[in-house]
Amino acid sequence: MIFCSGKVVTFCIVWCLIRVGFGIQVEMLETLKTVLYRFNAPLKLTITSCWDEETKVKIVRFINSDDGVSPMFQVAFMDRNWNLTETTTDRHQEVIVVELSCAANTVLSMNRQMFNYYKVIVFDGSVNSSSCDKMDGRIQHLLQDSPVLPISQFFIVCKDFGNNNFAVKQVYRLGTLEPLIMEDHATYNRTHYVNAVVLPSALRRRNFHGFLLKASMVLLNNDSLNHLDDYRDLHIDAEAKYSYQLTKHLISFVNATATFSIVPSWGYRNKTSGSWTGMIGELLRNEADIGATGLFFTTERIPVIEYISHSSTASAGFIFLSPKLSYTDNLYILPFDRLLWISLSILVLVLALWLVAAIVLESNKFPQSRARCDISDVPILIFGAICQQGSAVTPHSITGRMIMILSFITLMFLFVSYSANIVALLQSPSNQIKTLPDLYDAKFQFSMTDTVYNRHFFATEAEPFRKKFYEDRLVDKDGKMKFNTLEHGIKKVREGQYAFFSEESGAFKVIGETFMDNEKCGIKTMGFFQMNLNPWNAIQKNSSYKEIFKTGMMRIHEHGLKQRENLRHYFRKPKCSGGGSSFRSASLIDTGPTLLILLYGFAATLTVFVLELIVARTCKVCTRKTIHF
């Protein structure tokens, strides 16, 4: 075994060589060396051959001839019986070189995954059998049952005797049972490459020539089969209908045909058997080449399927109307901010002190006045000024009356401002529900649509708070989930104090048809799951069509087809066009703080009344006094 140090590898190549008598054609080696350099990356070569040690050393020196520009390769030689399946896990960083005449079984033993990982270069160095015509026949026979699919990079280097050049070809097939397709990659005329292909294979091989692809589609409503193309009932199976159109565009992009299989779910893993159901199950069992319905991006699915592109902007979450401000805040402390309340308290205290001083001076000047005010009347006078109600007694002095006039005028403006703010706040929605804990604490009723993904993801939620939310708000006492139809759920949302979990596009359609313009202004949405609920398109893991399909999806997006289908299939949140004309009747919740004040006042009055009765009966000093009720 011989090793030549080199850099880390980024490509994997199988290079099959055939001897010419006592050696190998130098022109053929030059061609192969040029092919390797055109990969523009350091390579690690592992060669399986029948050469002697001297020939191996010469080949290594020739490949790694240092011209100051070309990269150096790490080269290793293995015997003819070396099996590719025994290679290490970093096989994507290795180059396998096989001499075809004595190690053809190495190529034949490669399975689909290996052809996906390795670049394969096959050439014949003998004088008699290196012509392109003979090589084509040998390759057709050699790869008769091999899965050289579109992702494979299988090169053939042969001698074109007519032009005295060396031709480089590529070969692949669309399916395991399809015929091989030959591509002209480049020509080497002993000095440089000519007519080299510059397009990547994902673009060169996008023409499937009518090849039949298998697509798996998820439908939750059987009637949707009748409306996949007529754009009716778009709120039913919206993602399936949208993804169906994208899949049709993709099939058209690769010039293929497709057959669709219908499954009832996207696919979930059975914890007991470990098997997958639905669309993912069909992808894993090779019953489908592509998933024709977008699905959620979850960590559990990453090891078993491949996500190739973002599907749509569809999402799901709780939909509810913003409750009245009185449901989340005390309206009667909101009109003024904290600093203004402190300033008002100081103002009332100053007015009260002035009034006390004026009454004291008045009592000294008019001691026998029958209508004079007492200091105990000051709280009643100030309270009457605050509420703009007046008082039964007033000061007689000019100073006292001026203070009263000043109090009534000052507090009148505050009273008017306060009342106007209260009226506005009674019609204002609350903006306090911004997070899931806020929604959990709100006095709402909850339900959700009965779908496969709701049943699965809610029941398997492991995050502590979200699990508690689900168990406390979305499950009945008997353990049953709170399901509701889309129409009835949105109707309950319109009535208020109700949150409904649904796919947003369908909910917005019903809202647009049933809500008044002013009611649309209070619509709020809130997600629940931590995962990304935007659907993605998926294919088989390590699919041979991955790069072609990804390129096709990018083209569909760039050409605006994805946006067009998105606008056609999904409904946006209704616009608010009547926010100023809404009116809401006052309820007990709105007047709750005032009722509490009234109850507290009744309780305090009753307490004082009882205390007066007790004092009247126990205090003999007060027996001559009468109690007026």
Salt bridges, closest charged atoms under 4 A:
GLU27 OE2 - ARG190 NH1 3.04
GLU53 OE2 - LYS56 NZ 3.70
GLU54 OE2 - LYS58 NZ 3.40
GLU99 OE2 - ARG19 NE 3.32
ASP124 OD2 - ARG138 NH1 3.06
ASP136 OD2 - LYS169 NZ 3.31
GLU183 OE1 - ARG204 NH2 3.36
GLU183 OE1 - ARG205 NE 3.31
ASP223 OD2 - HIS227 NE2 3.15
ASP229 OD1 - LYS248 NZ 2.97
ASP230 OD2 - HIS227 ND1 2.80
GLU287 OE2 - ARG285 NE 2.98
GLU300 OE2 - ARG269 NE 3.23
GLU306 OE2 - LYS546 NZ 3.14
ASP450 OD1 - ARG455 NE 2.75
GLU463 OE1 - ARG466 NH1 3.37
ASP472 OD2 - LYS468 NZ 3.08
GLU495 OE1 - LYS492 NZ 3.76
GLU513 OE2 - LYS509 NZ 2.75
ASP517 OD1 - LYS520 NZ 3.59
GLU519 OE1 - ARG494 NE 2.87
GLU565 OE2 - HIS249 NE2 3.43
GLU565 OE2 - ARG564 NH2 3.01
GLU565 OE1 - HIS569 ND1 3.51
ASP590 OD2 - LYS324 NZ 3.14
